């Protein structure tokens, strides 16, 4: 009887560990030039030539649409001038989620610095090559 109890306990622990792994995996979204890691309070994002933070939870409506605020920080390869360092820019992250696909736009006040739209896949590590 003790063996059966130990076996059931082991199976339960394995199932719990698999569930945690799947939950963590499902919070990662990646695509060409982007990796987004969702948390309960927002998200962190790595771009090929920048990074960003979303400062509120991403909660799509019934149609899968969302719009959240955060920051976007452009990164430029090579030296940075002392009088013109890159800084955090206010950003709105707007998109849609349908199944395991997310379409994402980053809206900035300065349209000249606005990155292109992205398509991300749930669970993907993305393909981010930093421009340094």
Legacy VTK file of the C-alpha trace (Angstrom):
# vtk DataFile Version 3.0
C-alpha trace
ASCII
DATASET POLYDATA
POINTS 132 float
0.000 0.000 0.000
2.898 2.348 0.757
4.246 1.818 -2.779
0.895 2.781 -4.292
0.801 5.981 -2.184
4.359 6.875 -3.199
3.551 6.197 -6.863
0.454 8.408 -6.757
2.394 11.160 -5.003
5.157 10.989 -7.638
2.596 11.119 -10.458
0.919 14.158 -8.862
4.241 15.993 -8.489
5.140 15.240 -12.130
1.753 16.498 -13.327
2.153 19.683 -11.284
5.650 20.265 -12.671
4.415 19.727 -16.231
1.586 22.195 -15.634
4.005 24.824 -14.350
6.283 24.260 -17.311
3.384 24.619 -19.744
2.143 27.779 -18.002
5.588 29.369 -18.193
5.992 28.259 -21.825
2.600 29.644 -22.827
3.591 33.085 -21.524
6.424 33.410 -24.051
5.618 34.826 -27.494
8.195 35.177 -30.250
8.590 36.131 -33.874
11.084 37.617 -36.309
12.966 40.303 -34.382
10.900 40.052 -31.174
10.548 38.078 -27.930
7.741 38.992 -25.521
7.577 37.494 -22.021
4.194 38.041 -20.344
3.796 38.267 -16.576
0.739 38.789 -14.413
1.587 42.504 -14.192
2.599 43.186 -17.822
5.422 42.074 -20.102
9.049 42.563 -21.055
10.007 42.697 -24.708
13.292 42.299 -26.580
13.533 43.664 -30.096
16.469 43.395 -32.491
17.175 47.113 -31.988
15.404 47.924 -28.740
13.572 46.726 -25.670
10.311 47.545 -23.997
8.131 47.106 -20.955
4.384 46.816 -20.726
3.257 48.109 -17.360
-0.182 46.518 -17.117
-1.610 43.037 -17.732
-2.435 42.120 -21.318
-6.124 41.203 -21.180
-7.690 40.788 -24.623
-11.406 41.492 -25.013
-13.861 38.959 -26.475
-12.600 39.754 -29.995
-8.978 39.146 -28.913
-8.059 42.846 -29.103
-5.929 44.638 -26.538
-4.293 48.024 -26.010
-1.853 48.556 -23.139
0.695 51.202 -22.165
4.377 50.901 -21.512
7.758 52.057 -22.714
9.899 51.459 -25.769
13.654 52.069 -25.723
15.422 52.106 -29.099
18.934 50.664 -29.191
21.454 51.763 -31.795
24.625 49.888 -32.640
27.897 51.714 -32.087
28.780 54.631 -29.828
26.114 56.857 -28.303
26.627 60.610 -28.027
26.655 61.968 -24.479
24.174 64.728 -25.309
21.742 62.388 -27.107
21.459 59.061 -25.262
18.495 56.848 -26.161
15.791 56.896 -23.526
12.488 55.286 -22.700
9.696 56.497 -24.951
6.036 56.310 -23.957
4.397 53.598 -26.048
1.027 52.014 -26.614
1.152 48.317 -27.463
-1.909 47.466 -29.526
-2.775 44.103 -30.984
-4.930 41.037 -31.366
-4.593 37.465 -30.161
-6.226 34.641 -32.081
-5.352 31.158 -30.846
-1.561 30.945 -30.707
-0.961 33.995 -32.934
-0.512 37.595 -31.806
-0.346 40.621 -34.107
1.351 43.537 -32.342
1.874 47.216 -33.161
3.938 49.656 -31.098
2.526 53.167 -31.323
4.891 56.049 -30.484
4.356 59.810 -30.577
7.390 60.129 -32.856
6.235 58.283 -35.998
9.816 58.329 -37.391
10.966 55.995 -34.593
7.983 53.649 -34.748
8.961 49.989 -35.225
7.180 47.846 -37.812
4.267 45.595 -36.803
5.072 42.083 -35.583
3.479 38.634 -35.756
4.271 36.446 -32.754
3.599 32.793 -31.929
2.798 31.513 -28.440
5.625 29.396 -27.023
8.198 30.539 -29.594
11.583 31.934 -28.566
11.525 34.265 -31.542
14.486 35.235 -33.703
16.152 38.259 -32.115
19.618 39.264 -33.292
20.643 42.389 -31.385
21.991 45.315 -33.449
24.998 46.194 -31.348
LINES 1 133
132 0 1 2 3 4 5 6 7 8 9 10 11 12 13 14 15 16 17 18 19 20 21 22 23 24 25 26 27 28 29 30 31 32 33 34 35 36 37 38 39 40 41 42 43 44 45 46 47 48 49 50 51 52 53 54 55 56 57 58 59 60 61 62 63 64 65 66 67 68 69 70 71 72 73 74 75 76 77 78 79 80 81 82 83 84 85 86 87 88 89 90 91 92 93 94 95 96 97 98 99 100 101 102 103 104 105 106 107 108 109 110 111 112 113 114 115 116 117 118 119 120 121 122 123 124 125 126 127 128 129 130 131
